[in-house]
Amino acid sequence: MESNTFSKIFVTNLIAEVRRRLFEESFNRIRQCLSTLTEEQIWVRPNEVSNSVGHLVLHICGNTTQWLISGLGDMPDHRNRSTEFDPNQNETKKVLLDKIDWVEQQVNPILTKISAANLIQIYNVQVFQESGMSMLIHVTEHTSYHTGQITYLTKLMTGQETNYYGNLDLEAKNKGPV
């Protein structure tokens, strides 16, 4: 296989996986959790050193905006990270859902334009110098990490299962390559 063909296949598959993990998994799980919680529960902090679901949503949106929209998308960086954790936050559920939708709408066209050259290019983001690939991996794992926290807080407050996997048989065994 030619190097150029491999590069295109690699980039296409990487971007598809980033989209799946961010949009189909994490963002949809966050939406589900927000829909389960009351307006008051969104801002409950288990203690003074822990974040609420609302703070985590703002943080995910801020991080994704800074790293992907500003970083890879070359848009201005207006993030004020500390405000994402302001204990006096009281955005409504609708505002938080709108922020997630906006981030997804902004990130999608950026992902469409990613090339192999973008993946190896070095970008300045926050106080770091990172490759495009590193930035994609960072945002994916960072979002997944905080989505797990949001899920835990939601289960803790509601006593309800999320049923993310619906009727899938998660006991099924791997039968090798498809």
C-alpha positions as CSV (number, residue, x, y, z in Angstrom):
1,M,0.0,0.0,0.0
2,E,1.4,3.4,-0.9
3,S,2.3,5.8,1.9
4,N,-0.2,8.4,0.7
5,T,-3.0,5.9,0.6
6,F,-2.2,4.6,4.1
7,S,-2.1,8.2,5.4
8,K,-5.6,8.9,4.0
9,I,-7.0,5.7,5.4
10,F,-5.4,6.3,8.8
11,V,-6.7,9.9,9.0
12,T,-10.2,8.8,7.9
13,N,-10.3,6.1,10.5
14,L,-8.8,8.2,13.3
15,I,-11.3,11.0,12.7
16,A,-14.2,8.5,12.6
17,E,-13.2,7.1,15.9
18,V,-12.8,10.6,17.5
19,R,-16.3,11.5,16.3
20,R,-17.7,8.2,17.6
21,R,-16.1,8.6,21.0
22,L,-16.9,12.3,21.4
23,F,-20.3,12.6,19.7
24,E,-22.0,9.2,19.7
25,E,-20.7,8.2,23.2
26,S,-19.6,11.0,25.5
27,F,-21.8,13.9,24.3
28,N,-24.9,11.7,24.1
29,R,-24.2,10.2,27.5
30,I,-23.8,13.7,28.9
31,R,-27.1,14.7,27.3
32,Q,-28.8,11.7,28.8
33,C,-27.4,12.5,32.3
34,L,-28.5,16.1,32.0
35,S,-32.0,15.0,31.0
36,T,-32.2,12.7,34.0
37,L,-31.2,15.4,36.6
38,T,-33.2,18.2,38.0
39,E,-32.0,21.8,37.6
40,E,-30.9,21.7,41.2
41,Q,-29.0,18.4,40.9
42,I,-27.0,19.7,38.0
43,W,-25.1,22.0,40.4
44,V,-24.8,19.7,43.4
45,R,-21.2,19.3,44.5
46,P,-20.5,16.3,46.8
47,N,-18.0,18.4,48.7
48,E,-15.9,21.6,48.3
49,V,-13.1,19.9,46.3
50,S,-15.4,18.1,43.9
51,N,-17.2,19.5,40.8
52,S,-20.9,19.4,39.9
53,V,-22.2,17.9,36.7
54,G,-22.8,21.5,35.5
55,H,-19.1,22.4,36.2
56,L,-17.9,19.4,34.3
57,V,-20.1,20.1,31.3
58,L,-18.7,23.7,31.2
59,H,-15.2,22.3,31.6
60,I,-15.6,19.8,28.8
61,C,-17.0,22.5,26.5
62,G,-14.2,24.9,27.4
63,N,-11.5,22.3,26.9
64,T,-12.8,21.1,23.6
65,T,-13.2,24.7,22.4
66,Q,-9.7,25.6,23.4
67,W,-8.0,22.5,22.1
68,L,-10.0,21.7,18.9
69,I,-11.9,24.8,17.8
70,S,-9.1,27.3,18.7
71,G,-6.2,25.0,18.5
72,L,-6.8,22.9,15.4
73,G,-9.5,25.2,14.0
74,D,-7.3,28.3,14.3
75,M,-10.0,30.3,15.9
76,P,-9.4,32.9,18.6
77,D,-9.0,31.5,22.1
78,H,-11.3,33.3,24.6
79,R,-11.4,30.6,27.2
80,N,-11.4,31.6,30.9
81,R,-10.9,28.2,32.5
82,S,-11.4,29.3,36.1
83,T,-15.0,30.4,35.4
84,E,-15.9,26.9,34.4
85,F,-15.5,26.0,38.1
86,D,-17.1,29.1,39.7
87,P,-19.2,27.8,42.6
88,N,-21.9,30.5,41.8
89,Q,-22.6,29.0,38.4
90,N,-26.3,28.4,37.8
91,E,-26.8,27.9,34.0
92,T,-29.9,26.1,33.1
93,K,-30.0,22.6,31.7
94,K,-31.1,24.0,28.3
95,V,-28.1,26.4,28.3
96,L,-25.7,23.5,29.1
97,L,-27.3,21.3,26.3
98,D,-27.0,24.2,23.9
99,K,-23.3,24.6,24.7
100,I,-22.7,20.9,24.0
101,D,-24.6,21.2,20.7
102,W,-22.6,24.4,19.7
103,V,-19.3,22.6,20.5
104,E,-20.3,19.6,18.4
105,Q,-21.4,21.9,15.5
106,Q,-18.1,23.8,15.6
107,V,-15.9,20.7,15.9
108,N,-17.5,18.7,13.1
109,P,-16.2,20.8,10.2
110,I,-12.8,21.1,11.8
111,L,-12.5,17.3,11.9
112,T,-13.6,17.1,8.3
113,K,-10.6,19.2,7.2
114,I,-7.9,17.3,9.2
115,S,-5.1,16.0,7.1
116,A,-2.0,13.8,7.9
117,A,0.0,17.0,7.9
118,N,-2.3,18.5,10.6
119,L,-1.7,15.4,12.8
120,I,2.0,15.8,12.9
121,Q,2.0,19.7,13.0
122,I,2.9,21.2,16.4
123,Y,0.4,23.6,17.9
124,N,0.5,25.9,20.9
125,V,-2.4,25.2,23.2
126,Q,-2.6,26.5,26.8
127,V,1.0,26.2,28.0
128,F,1.7,23.2,25.9
129,Q,3.1,22.4,22.5
130,E,1.2,19.4,21.1
131,S,0.8,17.6,17.8
132,G,-2.6,17.6,16.1
133,M,-2.9,13.9,16.9
134,S,-2.0,14.5,20.5
135,M,-4.7,17.2,20.7
136,L,-7.3,14.8,19.3
137,I,-6.4,12.1,21.7
138,H,-6.3,14.5,24.6
139,V,-9.8,15.9,24.0
140,T,-11.2,12.4,23.4
141,E,-9.7,10.9,26.6
142,H,-10.4,14.1,28.7
143,T,-14.0,14.2,27.6
144,S,-14.4,10.4,28.3
145,Y,-12.8,10.8,31.8
146,H,-15.2,13.6,32.8
147,T,-18.2,11.8,31.2
148,G,-17.5,9.0,33.6
149,Q,-17.6,11.4,36.5
150,I,-20.9,12.9,35.2
151,T,-22.3,9.4,34.9
152,Y,-21.2,8.5,38.5
153,L,-22.7,11.7,39.9
154,T,-25.9,11.1,38.0
155,K,-26.2,7.5,39.3
156,L,-25.3,8.7,42.8
157,M,-28.0,11.4,42.8
158,T,-30.8,9.5,41.0
159,G,-30.2,5.9,42.0
160,Q,-31.0,5.0,38.4
161,E,-29.0,3.0,35.8
162,T,-28.0,4.7,32.6
163,N,-28.5,1.7,30.4
164,Y,-26.0,3.1,27.9
165,Y,-25.7,-0.2,26.2
166,G,-29.4,-1.0,26.0
167,N,-30.0,-4.6,25.0
168,L,-26.4,-5.4,23.9
169,D,-25.0,-8.7,25.3
170,L,-21.8,-7.4,27.0
171,E,-21.0,-11.0,28.1
172,A,-20.4,-12.0,24.4
173,K,-16.9,-13.1,23.7
174,N,-14.6,-11.8,21.0
175,K,-14.5,-14.3,18.1
176,G,-11.5,-12.7,16.3
177,P,-11.2,-10.4,13.3
178,V,-14.3,-9.6,11.3
